[in-house]
Amino acid sequence: MDFDLTADQQRRYDETLAATREQLGDAPSGADGYFTRQQWKVAASLGLTGLCLPTEQGGGGLGALDTALSLEAFGRGCRDTGLVFAVCAHLLACAVPIRDFASQEIRDGMVSGLASGDVIAANAMTEDDAGSDVGRLAVRARRDDDGAYVLDGEKSFASNAPAADAIVTYAVTNPKAGFLGVTGFVVPRDLPGVVVGEPMEKMGLSSCPASRVRFDNCRVPEAYRLGAEGQGGAVFQHSMAWERACLLAAYLGAMEHQLARCVEHARRREQFGRRIGAFQAISHRIAEMKQRLESGRLLLYRGCWLLDNGRDHVGAIALAKLAVSEAAVANSLDAVQIFGGAGYLSAAGIEQQLRDAIPTTIFSGTSEVQRELVAREAGL
């Protein structure tokens, strides 16, 4: 058992962290508050939009663990967690299923654009009555006389949709088949019948635009189907394994930065004639933050290793996702407490970390869903 990173892994991490800090560290969002195409292209120039995509199509060719390490460095170096999340959603929930399940025609025409950042992808799975219960999808897809699929219905929450060029979505093709009646598609944004709503106002991850997406008699050629008809549930679960394993690595990086700020503040700030770090009320809180961070990191690396090696990974990744997401929220609450009144003010950026952390226990499967997966793994 070896806990050391290889020389290549450490070099890639260090280079990604340094480049992210220099080029994206404190880059402001656009005038509308969302990430700009320029920011996206900078992230792409660092290889972040194509980390795990094939090298022959401009990607990095990385496995899950190496992808996670790069995203951890990205999350540590970039203060705009909304941009980090947007890149992760594009790469893991969208590019991965296109890489692994799209037709050769679509892979040849789209993957290089996804890797280069010329194409931005959005993930549209959630519906008003189908969040954790993805078996309740209402969007339907029927065949027309020419073999294309006609999509009808509305998705309620699609990250990146207002900025997207392509939308990965899922629809029911056989209502009687349950889980086996769902089919995945990658839908070009400019197809007739694709209606993208206005960006939603959110609690956090503000620079990542999200909106409703409606399909009105939208005709999607068969070539844009992901996998076989009825394979959509498996396609989605495959993408979720990558997202749960790798996206949360970005929050490990964010927590690393957050912890360093808390330690610096505790060394500098004085109350009652002493540095506040000398009080156990503060020092023990910081120790607990460190414990949560390192525990989550080990679980996440292990889940990624299992995924890379084709081992049974579902329970391990669920455990890692649960640990890191709950740690992100708990550590952010502690950071606000350590900074006191300053932590509550927007200028310090501490309260923003909390607002950006809250969604981690919801997206990619809620904490309740992860606990169910872990319980099943335990034999219940």
N, C-alpha and C positions, 0 to 999 in steps of 0.2 A: 504494500500500500504506500503510495507516494503522494504527498500533499503539495509538492512543489510544482509550479508552472514550468513548462519547458522554456528554453531560451527564446524560441520563436513566439510562444504565447506571451511571455513577459515583454518582449520587444514590441509586439503588435499592440498590447495593452498600453504601454508607455507612449508609443507614437500616436495612438488614437486619442489618449487623454490630452497630450500636449497640443495636438492639432485642434481638438475640439475647444480647449480653453482659449487658444489663440484666435480661432476663426468664428466660434459660435458661443463663447463663454457668456457674454452679456449682450448678445445681439438683440436689439429691440424688435418686437413684432411689427407687422405692417400697420398702416393707419387705421385699419378696421379691427386691429387686435389679434389677427390671425397670422400664422406663419406666412412668409412670402416665398415666391418661387425662387428668389435668390438664396434665401436661407436653405431651401430644399436642395438647390443645386450645390451649395457648399457641403451639405451633409452627404450628398451623392459623391462629390469629389473626394471625400474621405473614405468612400467605399461602404458607407453605412446603409444605403438603400439596396445593396446587393450582396450583403455579407455571405449568405448561404446559397446564393444562386450560382449556377455553373460558371466556371472560369471561361469556357469557350463562348459564353454569351455576356461577358463583361462582369460577372460576379466574382465573389471572393472564394467560392468553392469550399466554404467552411462548414464544419459540423455544428451540432447544437452547442457544445461546450465552448468552442472557439467563438461562435456567434454571440453567446451570452457574455463572454469576457469582453468582447468589443463593445457590446451594448452597455455593459457595466461602466466601462471607461467613458462612453458617450454620456450616460446619465450622471456621472461624477463631474464631468467637465462642462456640461451645458446647463445653465440655470433655467432655461426654458423647457420645463418638463413636458409642456404641451407639444412642442416640436419633437422631442424625444419619443413621446407616445405615438405621435402621428407616423413617424418613420417606422416604429415597431409594428404598428397596425398594418401599414403598407407591406412590410416585408414578411411578417409571420402569418397574419390572417389571410393575406391575399397572394403575395408572390409565391409562398410555399405551395399552396394547393395548385396554383397555375403551373409551377415547376413540375409537380409530381403527377398531375391529373389532366392537364389540358391536352388537347390534340396536338400533334406535331406541328400542324400549320399555325396554331395559335402560339405555341411555345416559340417557334422560330420568329414569329412576328412581334411578340410582346415582351418576352423575358429580358431581352437586351435593353429595352426601354425602361422596364422596371428597375433594372440594375443601375442604369445610368442616371435615373431620376427624371428622364424625359416624360415618363408615364407615372402618374400618381394613382394609386389604387385605394379604393374604399371597401370596407367590409360591411355588408348589409344582411344581417341575419335576424336581429331582434325585431319583434313585432309587438304591438300593444298587448296581445294576449299570449305571446310566446317569448318569454325571457329565458329563465332557467329551463322551462318546459318547452324545449325546441320541437317536441312532438305535436304542438298545437299550431303549426304554421298555417296561415290563412292565404298567403300568396300562392297562386296556382299557375301551373304551366301546362298547356295542352298542345298537342301536335296539330299543325295545319296540313293542308293537302300536299305541300312541298317538303314536309319533313322537318320544318323549322318548329321552334317552340314559341308559343304566344303567352307571355307573362302578364298576369293581372293581379293587382293587390298593392299593399303598401307596407314598407318597412319603417319602423318607428325611430330607429336610432342608428345612424351610419356614420362612423368616424371617418373624416377626410372627404365625405361626399361632396360638399360644396366646392372643393378644390380638385376633385378626382377626374381622371380621364377614363377610368375603367372601374366597374363595380362588381365585386364578387358577391353573389347572392345565392339564395337557396329557395326552392319552390316545391310544392307538392305536385308530383306528376301522377301519382296513384293514391287517391285518398283512402283506399281500402287496405293498403299495405303497411300503414303505420311508419315505423322508422325506415323501412325499405321502400317507402313511396316518395322519398325526398330526393331531389336532384339538384346538383350544384351547377352554377353558370358563372362565366365572366362576361359581363355586359358592357360593351363600349358606351361611354357616356352620351355620345352623339347619336345613338340609335333613336329613331322616332318612338315616342311612347315612354321615354325615360324622363321623369319629372323630379328634379331635385329641389327640396324645399329650402327655406331660408335657414341660416345657421341658428342653432338653439343657444340660449344663454345657459351656462352651466356653472356649477359651484367651483370647479377647478379645471385644470388642463385647458385653460381658456384659449390658448393660441391654436389648438387643434379644433378646426370647425367640424361640427356634427349636425346632421339634419335628417329629416324624413326623406325617403325615396319612394316614389310611386311609379308603378308600371301600369300604363294604360294601353292595353292591347299591343304590348311591345313584342315585336317579332324578332326572335333571337335565332340566328342560324345554328344548325346542329353542331357545327365546328366549335362553337363557344361553350359547349357543355363540358363540365369537369367530371371526368370519369364516365362510368356507364350510367344509364338511366336507373334511378333508384339507389345509387351509391352515394348520394349527397350527405347522408348522415355520417358515413365513414370518412368522407372527404373533410367534413367539418371537424370531426373529432381528431383527425390527423393534424389539421391546422391548429387546433386548440392545444394539442400536446406541445407543439413548437412555441405557441404563444405563451402558454403558462410557464414553460421551462425557461424561455429566453427573454420575454418582455420584462418579467419581474427582476431580471438582472440589472436593468436600467435603474430600478429603485434601490438595489444594493449600492450602486454608485452614488445615487442621490443621498442615501443615508450616510455613506462615508463622508461626503462633503458636509452634511448636516452635523455629524458628530464632531468633525474637526472644528466647525464654527462654535459649537457648544463648549468644547474644551478651551478654545481661545477666549471665549467670553468669560468662562468660569475662572480663568487665570487672571484676567484683566479687571473684572468688575469687583468692587469692594463694597461691603456693607458691614456695619458694626465694627469697623476697623480691621476687617480681614477679607482676603479674597474669598469670594463665595464658593470657590472650589475646595476650600478648606473645611467647609461644612459638609457633614455626611449627607444631609438632605439633598445636596447637589452632587457630590462625588458618587454616592451610591446610585443616584438616578442615571448619571452618565455611565457607570459600570453596567447597569441594566440595559441601556441603549446599546452598548458594545456587545453584550451577550446576545441580544436579539439579532443584531446585525450578523455576527459571526455564525450563529446557529443557522440562520436562514441561508447564508452563503454556502455552508457545507451541504445542506439539504438540496439547494438548487444545483450546485455543481454535480452532486451525485445523480440527480434526476436527469441532467443533460448527458452525463456519461452513460447511463442506462439507455437513453434514447439513441445515442450514437452507436452503441454496441448491439442494438437490436434486442435488448433484454426487456422483460416485463417492466414497464415504466409508469403505468397509469397511477398507481397508488403513490409512488415515490414523487412524481411530479405534482400530484394533488397536495401532498404533504408540504412540498417546497413552496408551492403557490400560497398555501394557507399561511405558512410561517412567515414568508417575506411580506405578504400583504398586511397581515396583522401587525408585524413589526414596524412597517412603514407608518401605520397610523399611530401606534403607541409611541414610537420615537418622536414623531412630529408633535404629539401632545406634550411629551416631555420637553421638547425643544422650546415650545411656547412658554412652558412653566419656568424653564431655566432663564430665558430672556425676560420674563416678567412682562411689564407693560410694553416694553419695546417689542416683544415678540408678538403682541397683538396689533401692532401698527404695520401697515402695508410696506412702509419704507424699508424695514429690515429684511423683508422677504421670508420671515419665519412662518407667518400665518399662511403664506402662499404654499409652503411645503406641506402644511396640514391639508389644505384644500385639494392639492394635487394628489395626496396620499389616499384620501377617502375613497376614491373610485376603485382602488386596487382590490378592495374586498367585494366588489360588484362585477367588474368586467372579467371576461375570460372564465366565467363560472363563479358564482358567489361563494363566500366562505362556507355557507351552508352546504352547497353542492360539493365542495372539496371535502368537507367532513363526511358526507355520505360516501364518497369514493374511498376515503381512507377506512371508513367502517366496513365497507364491503371487502376491502383488501384484507381486513382483519378477520373476515369470516362471518360477519353478521348478515 
